[in-house]
């Protein structure tokens, strides 16, 4: 939020930090921006209503990997069919370990490399 506040101050120095925080929270509540937390730091992205944007974020290295929407489309449909509940998943983030960190026994939960199951790899996009 500090970066947002600094950018706002360049245009209007009279805007205080509390106003920026409230406005960003409002934009998030209205689904105009999405919050993505990378390594404990919140980043905000424009929420494009036409192109939903989802991530898998590595808990160790902080890499954000694009999650194709078809995975969540299947989940949304299954949840709706099975339970009658219609989830709103405009933005979705899954945390875990990326393929590189899974293979490093220092980052593995068990002290051994995480098993690979020949799963297809998602397209990787690093967001800064």
N, C-alpha and C positions, 0 to 999 in steps of 0.2 A: 504494500500500500504506500510505502514511503516514496517509491518511484512515481506512482500515480500522483501523489500529493506534490512532488517536485515539479512534475510536468504541468499540473494545474497552476501552480504558483508562477510559472513562467508567463502564463497568460493573464492570471488574475491573482496578484499577491494577497488580496484581501480574504481569499478563501482559506479557512483554517482546516487543520487536519481532521477534526471531528466531522466536519461537513463532508469531506472526501470519504471517510469511513462509512458514514450513514448512506451516502449516495451509492457507493459501490455495493453495500449490503442490499439496498433497494433494487439496484440493477440485477443482482444475483437472485433475489426473491422473485423478480419479474422474469427471470430466465433470459435476460439480455446479455449477461456475461456468465461465464463458467469459471469457477475457482479450481485450480489444479495445484496441489501441494507437492512440491519437489524438494526433497531433503529438508522438510520442515518449513519451507518458505512458500507462501501462497503467491501464485501467479494468476493473472486474470486474462481470459480470452473472450473475444466477441463470440456470442452464442448465435451462430448462423442457424436460423430456423429451418433452412432447406437442407443443410449438410450437417448432420449431427456429428459430434467429434468425441471419441472415446479414447482412453489411454490405459495402458498397463504400465505401472511405475515400479521400477526396481527399488526395493527397500535398502539395498546396499549402495549401489553406484548412483542412484537417482535418475537413471536413464528413463525417458518417457517413450514408450513404444505405441504407435498408433494401433488401435484395436478396430478392425473392420466392423462396420455396423451389422453385417449379417449375423454375427454371433449373438448380438443382443436382440436382433429381430426375432430369432428363433426362441430365445429365452422369454421375451415379452409375449409372444404368441402362446408358448407353452403355459406360462403362468396364467394368462387370461383364460385359456381353455380348461386348465385343471382346477383353478380356484375361483374364476370369475373376477379376479382382481386385475385391473389394468394399470400396470406400473408406468410412471412417467420417467423415462430414461433419456432425457435430452442430452445429458452429459453423464458419463459413467467412468469411474476410475477404479481399476483393480490393482492392488498392491501385491508384491511377491518378489521373486528373484528372476532376473533376466537369465538367458541361456549361459552367458559368460560367467556370471556370479554363481550360478548353480553348479558349475563345474569346478569352482574353486572350493576346496574342502574347508578353507578358513571361514567361508561364508555359509556353508551348508548347515542346516539345522541339526543334522545328525553327525557331522564330522566327516561325512562321505559325500562324494558328488551326488547331486540329485539325479535320479534316473531319467533318461531320455526315452520317450516312447515314440520316436519318429513323428512327433506332431509337426504340422505345418507351421512355419515361422511367419509371424505377422510382419508386415512392412514396418520398418523402423523409422520413426521421425523423432529427432531430438528437439525439444522446445526450450528456448532460453528466455 
